[in-house]
Amino acid sequence: MSHTSSVFSILLLSGDPDIQSQFKHAFKDASVTVAKYSSTLPKDVTRRTFDAVIVELKPGSSGETSVIPTNIDHTHTLVIVGSRTVLKRASKFMLAMARQKTAEANGKEALSLEDYLEWKMGDFVKGMRNGSGQNLHPMLISAIERPLITKALQETRGNQIQAAELLGLNRNTLRKKIHDLHIPMKKNKTAQTREA
């Protein structure tokens, strides 16, 4: 998915070439304005509005917000202030937001579940490959299946017949998965009354 600067604009205040490169690569040069300090920004840039302001906080600094340009409206702008490590992680988060905003601006649906899962699993799969991981398929299916079943049960207020229908499973299969995945079930009031 591509996006343009008119859709999502970022002000990056960092002197770190790796962080600058990461943001420029992720968001394309046109949507990212880079400066080492807010005091070095040209006047025309200080008057612009940004969707996000990302500020590298140097080790030992007090973390004051004085490093953020004064014209930034904190109620309409995402502001992330953090160390190099935080900013490197922030670029991935920001890219997902930019994709979401681009889809909305183009009249398309929000980020699809498939797009989101692909984005989230990318680093995980790469890390597993680098660490000589095996059996990814059953591991990921299990990791997705538990919250899916839990949410279906919450949506149906614990009604296993309705949850099984929602999930497209046989009721007995759902019960086995609830047991095998150790999904806690609240007993309904009528069952509690019978046991008493």
N, C-alpha and C positions, 0 to 999 in steps of 0.2 A: 504494500500500500504506500502510495506516495502522498505527500502533503506539501502545501505551499506556505510561504511566509505570511500571506494574508490570512491564513487559517489559524496558525499557531505561532506566536512570537515569544522568544526567550531572550532574556538578558543574562549573560553569564559573566560573573565577576570572579575571575581566577587567572593567576599567572602560570598555572600548571599546563604545559603544552599537551600532556596526555589527556587531561580532562577536556581541554579545548577541542582537541582532535576527536575525542569520543562524541562530544555533543554535536560538533559540526558534521561528523559522519552520520550520526543517527538522525539529525534533523535537517540536513542539507544546509549549506553555508548561508543561504538567503534568509532563513528564519531565525538564525542565532546571531545576536550582537555580542561581541566579546570585548572585554576590557579587563585590565589587571585590577583597577580600583574604580569605584564610582566617580572619584574626583577627576579621572582622566577621560571621562566620556565627553564627546562633543555636545554642545548645547542643544542641537536639534534632537539628539538621542535622548537627552534628559527630559524632553517634553513628551516623548512618545509613551504610549501605554503598552504594557507587556502582559502576556498571559501568565508568565512565570519569570521570577527573578531567582537565579541560583548564585549563591555566594560561597566561595571557599573561605572557611574559617581557619586561619593559621594556628598551629600549635602554640599554646601559651597566650593567645589573645583572650580578651574578656568575653567575647561573644555578644557584644553590644550590637544593636540594630543600626548604629550610626554608619555602618558600612553600606547600608541599603540607600539608594537614592531617595531623596525626600519627596519626590512627586509620586511615588508608588502608592497606589490605593490598596491597602492590605485587605479590604473587603472584597476586591475583585481580582486580585492577583495572588497566585500561589507563590509563596516565598519559601525557599529551602536554603538554610544556612547550615553548613556542616564541614566536616573534614574531607580530605580527598576521598577516603573510603566511602563516605556517605554520598558524595557527589557522583562517584562512579556508579553506585547503585541507583541513584536518582535518575540518571539518564534513561535507564530501562523503564522505570515507572513513568517518566515524562513521555517517552515514546508511545507507550500504551495510551496515555491521555491524548496525545496528538492524533493518534489513529482514530480514537473515539470522536474527537471534535471534527476531524476531517469527514468521517462517515456522516455525522449529523449535518454538517454544512452542505454536503452533497445530496442530502435528502435520503440517505441510505439508513438502514437499520444500524443500531449501535453495534459495537464490536461483537461479533458472533461468538458463541461458546467455543466453537472450533478454533477461531483465531486466538481467543484468549488462552485456551489450553496449549495451542502450539507455541505461543509466546512464553508461557510459564514453564513448559516442559523443555524448552530448548537448552537452557543452562543445566538443567537436571540431567538430561540425557548425555550432554557433553561431559559433565563431571563424572557420570557413571562410566562412560567409555574411557576417559582418562584414568580412572581408578580401577580399571579392569572389572567393571560391574557385569553381572550376569542376571538372567531371568528378569529383565525389565518388564516384559509384558504382564506376567502375573502380579508383580509388585505394584505396577501402576493401576492395573484393573482393580486390585484390592483397595488401593488408596482412593480411587474415585468411587468405587461401589459403596463403601461404608457411608460417606456423607450423602450420597445420592439416596440411599435407602432411608437414612435418618431423616432427610428433608421430606421425602415422600410420606413417611410416617407422621411427621409433624404437620404436614399439609392436610392429611386425612384424620388428624387428631387421634392417631394410634390405631385407626381401623385398618387391620391387616388385609382384609378383603379389598377395600378400596385402594389401598397402597399397592397391592399386587396388581390390580387392574391398571392403575396409573403407570406402573413400571413395566407392564407387559409380561409379568411373571405369573406362574402358578402359585397359589397361596401356600402350598407346602414347600415350594422352592424358596419363597420369601421367608418362611419361618426358619428353614434350615440356614439361610444366609444371615438372618438376625442372630441365630445361635452361634454360627461359625465366626461371625465378625464381632461378636460380643457387643451388640447394640442393645443398650438398656431399654427396657419397655416398662412403662408405667402401667400398673394394673388399674382397670377402670373401676368405678365405684360399685357396680353390681357384683363384680368378681370379688372385691374386698368384703362386701356384705355377706356373700355366701361362705367365705372362708372363716368369718368371725363366729 
